[in-house]
């Protein structure tokens, strides 16, 4: 279907070209140069419009190609014995603002407002427990019971406002640093909260 449309447009352009030549020959024999000029200009405009339409159609009709690939690599696995006793969901508004002065005179700011949504699991890591066993009595005694700790932190970041100025742009390292600082802030808030 696409080839048929292209062939049809080429034939139409060719017919317009032949029509222009015929008009040129008939008017040229009579010696009317202004009419020839006007007709040639009209023919050029029509042909230019057709060519522009065809090329723009061809350029804009190209399909968007997205290529994605992933590779999962297991970095490490280990056995753990952890018991979760509390789960907390936190939203932290983290405001990052950095100001530099250009030529020690003109201030230039960059700002980021980030909502850090975090899920924290608090509990006990049994690797930190201290046990004492007595083989003769066949008993195991718990000697040290540690305080609960944060076992895992899952975070999600939503950037609500990013402002930067021409001479103070965010670099590729700035956003991960902002995310790390936001995560640290959530962990500090968790330690001050009512979670055990």
N, C-alpha and C positions, 0 to 999 in steps of 0.2 A: 504493500500500500504506500509506503514511504517513497519507494523508487518510482512508483507511478506518479506521485505528486511532483517529484523532482523533474521527471521527463516532461510532464505537462507544463511546468513553469519554463523549462528550457525551450519547448516548442512555442509557447506564447511569446517569449522574448525574441525568438528567431522570426516569428511572424511580424512582430512590431518592427524589427530591423528591416525586413523586406518591404513592409508598408512604407517605412521612412525612405527607403531607396526609391521606391516608385514615386512617392510624392516629390522627392528631390529631383528626379528626372523630368517629371511633368512641369514643375515650376521652373526648373533651370532652362528649359527650352523656351519659355516665354520671356525670360529675362527679368523676372520680378524678384529682386534680391532680398527685400524686406520680408516678404512672405516666406521665402526659403529660410531666412534666419530665424523667424518666429517658429516655424514648423520644426526646424532642427533643434531649437531649444526645448520645445515641448517634448520631442522624441527623446532627447537626452534626459529630461526630467523624469519621464515615464520609465525609461530604462534604468536610471539611477535609483528610482524608488523601488523597482522590482528587485534589483540587485541588493539594495539595502535591506529589503524585507526578507529576502532569502537568506542572506548572511546572518541577520539578527535572529531569525527563526532557528537557523542551524546552531548558532552560538548559545542561545538560551535554552534550547531543547535538550542539551546534553544532561544526562541523568547524573544525579549526585551519587558518587560511589564512596561508600564507607567501608573501610577494611579494619577489622578488629581481630586481635589474636591474644590469647592469654596462655601463660605457662605457669603451672602450679609447682612450686618446689618446696618440699618439706624440709624446713630448716633444722628442726630438732623435735624429738618427742621424748618424753620422760614420764615416769609414773609419779603421780602426786596423791597425797592423801590429805585433802582439805575439806573442811565442812563449812558450808555457808550458813550463817545464822541470821543475816539481815541483808536486804536488798534495798538500795536507795536510788531514787530517780531525782536528778537535780538539773535545773536550768540556771546557767550563770551568764549574765550579760558582761562581756569583756570588751572594754573600750581601750583601744591602742591608739596612742597619739604620739607622733614623733616630729619634732621641729628642728630644722637646721637653718643656719643663716648663710646666705649666699654673699660672698665677699664681706663677711662679718657685719652685714648691714641689713640685707633683705631677708625677712623670715619666709621659710617655705615649709609647709606642713603636709604630712600624710597621716590619714586617720583610717581606722578600720573598726567597725562595730560588729562584734561577733556574738552570736548566741551559742553557747556551748551546752548541748544536751548530753548528760552523762548518766550512765547506769553503773553503780558501784556495788560490788559484792563484798560484804564484810563477814569475816569468820575466823576460823582457826586453822593453822597449818600444823598438822600433826608431826611434821619433821622437826619442829621446834620444841615439842614436848620432851621432857626428860623422864625416863622410866628407870626403875630399879627392880631387878628380878632376883628372887631367891629360889634357887633350884631345889634346895632341901625342903622348904615349906611349900614349894610350887605356888608361889604368889608373885604378882607383879604389882609394884607400887608406883603411883604417879608422884614424882618428886617435884617437878616444875610445870606449872600450868601457865602458859604465856597469855598476854593480853590479846584481845581480838585485833586483827589487822585487815587492811584493804587487800583482798585477794585478786580482784581484777577491776579494771576500769574500761568501759566501752563508751566512746565519745562520738558525737556527731556535731558538725559545725555548720552553722548557717550564717553567711555574711549578709548583713542587712545594709551596710553602708561602707563603701570604700571610696575614700577621697584622696587624691594625690595631685600634686602640682608638678609642673613641667620639670623643674630642677630637683625634685625630691620624689622619685617614683619608687614603687614597691619592687624589690628585687625578687628573684626566685627563692631566696632563702628567707625572706621576711614572713611570708604566709605560714610556712611550717613552724617558724619561731613563735608566731602569734598563737598558733594552735597549741604548741607545747606550753606556753605561758598560761593559756586559758585552761588547759588540763590541770596544770599545777594549782591554779586558783580554785578549781572545783575540788581537788583533793584536800587543799587546806580548809575549804569551807566544810567539807565532809567531816574532817577531824574535829571541827568545832560544833558539829550538829549533834543531834540526839541519837545517832546510830551508835550501837555498842562497839 
